[in-house]
Amino acid sequence: MAVTTEMSARNGLQGSMNGADPGALVGSRRHRRAFWVVTFAFLMVMAMGLVPSPLYGLYRERDHFSAFIVTVAFAVYAVGVVGALLLAGHTSDLYGRRRLLLPAIGLSIVSVCVFLASKSLPGLLVGRLITGISIGIAAPTATAYLAELHKAGRPQASPRMAQLAASAGTPGGLALGALVAGILAEWVAYPLTVTYFVFLGALVVAAVGVAVSPETRVAAKPAPRYRPQRLSIPSAERGRYFAAVLSTFVGFAGNGLFAGLAGLFLAVTLHHPSLALIGGVLCGMFGAAAAAQFLTITWSITRDLKAGMAVMVIGVGLAVLGVWLHSPSLALFIAGGVLIGAGSGAIFRGAIGTAASISPPERTAESVTGVFVSAFVGISLPVVGCGIALSRGVTPKITILVFAIVVTVCIVLAAFELFGRAAKQVSATPTANTGQTHASA
């Protein structure tokens, strides 16, 4: 019965369990190819989120703006992401996955063209806003699209590969963007032009690939009426859902500090202004987030969250220690960033898995949108707060120390909410909760 239900849910496939097409049992080769095409497209759109970060030093030299303006650019990007997530992140549930992913890639291409055409601060801010909007649409759309393509291409396989591609795509794409931009900024002529041409080409290839990929969710006719984002989580699961959202916010707060201000800390406090090094540090952090998801693929959601929180605290501590030593340590700072990334990656995988497991099938994009909103709010608010502190004369050392204290306190509170209450429930109803724990694992 379960296999029959799963097969009947597929879109774009020929045949059925009791039809004349035995090949349907192994799924559609076209959908399997499209899975990797969409994965590539998702990575390229997400990469644009961090492409400008290693370049901010060049922008500051060219346009003569302060470190605070860097945080403003980051905030504008975050506004675009969160606004698009809330207004359009769920719309692929209504109108189709490919129909939304293609415009998202198109917006990313437009943002690259703005970066190339404009040589002013307003152009940088407009480009960052458009980048944010494209990511806000693409992230939940690609997450749901990958799940459906994987189910159609490999109907009898575990959904873990699709969950991994979706959750690792965000930090993996960000890591790729930072690394490539940092390398090009350090070693090629005209880095503010060449870098964007490289990603423009990749995005065009991604758009062509998605355009010829199969749709997995066709809109009803007549097309459903647009409605703003709303949360459709079963009432019995809302506590678990919001706890996962909270942990994601905390996990990505550490990423936000590094993504927005790593260049400042490396150049001013640690005296290492290399643009390639800035890109490498950001790549190490977000690459560790993606690697952590591969390494924990067999772990339960609870184990993911616990390990992620513990590693986050250790990483924040190492970063602070690296800055506060009498002779600041670049190695400790980088190690702290890598552990922060690994911790946030484990937390994010657990949160995405939680949202996907408790979401009604027809509202997957809507449910995971909440997780992405918390991630991008977490990645933006702390860095803006740090930028305000720096603009008012607070030293980078004090800024990172206060940030570390706040993040650690939030992690402790989130852990208490997630695991303290769960422990009480297990002790109260051991039999029922044991079954639920195994099911969620």
Number of C-alpha atoms within 10 A of each C-alpha: 6 6 12 11 10 13 21 13 16 20 17 16 19 14 15 16 15 8 9 10 11 13 13 20 17 13 23 21 15 16 25 17 16 23 26 16 21 25 22 21 28 29 27 27 30 28 27 29 26 26 24 26 27 32 24 22 23 15 19 15 10 12 12 12 14 12 19 20 19 23 24 18 24 28 24 21 25 27 21 22 29 26 17 23 32 20 16 23 32 30 25 27 22 20 19 18 27 23 18 21 27 21 15 26 25 17 22 30 24 17 26 24 15 19 21 19 11 13 14 12 17 11 16 19 21 19 25 30 21 25 30 32 25 31 31 30 31 31 28 31 32 26 28 28 30 30 22 24 29 27 25 30 23 19 21 15 13 11 15 14 15 21 22 21 25 27 25 26 25 26 29 26 28 27 30 25 28 29 27 21 31 28 20 22 24 17 11 12 11 10 18 20 16 16 24 22 16 14 22 21 11 16 24 16 16 23 21 13 18 22 14 12 18 18 19 22 21 17 15 10 7 6 10 11 7 11 11 10 18 13 14 14 17 12 9 9 13 15 14 17 24 18 18 27 26 22 29 32 28 27 32 26 27 29 30 22 25 24 28 28 23 23 27 20 20 21 15 12 19 17 12 15 16 18 26 21 19 31 31 23 27 32 28 24 31 32 24 25 31 29 20 23 27 18 10 18 18 12 14 16 23 19 16 24 27 17 16 27 27 17 20 30 23 16 26 26 20 22 26 24 18 23 23 18 10 8 9 16 18 18 12 19 25 22 20 26 29 27 28 33 33 30 32 37 36 35 33 33 29 28 30 26 21 24 27 22 13 19 20 15 13 12 19 24 28 29 29 28 29 26 25 26 24 23 25 25 21 24 27 29 19 24 27 23 16 23 24 18 16 16 14 10 8 13 12 19 16 16 17 19 18 13 20 21 15 14 20 20 13 17 21 14 14 21 19 13 16 21 15 12 11 16 13 11 13 15 11 11 10 13 10 11 16 12 10 12 14 9 9 13 12
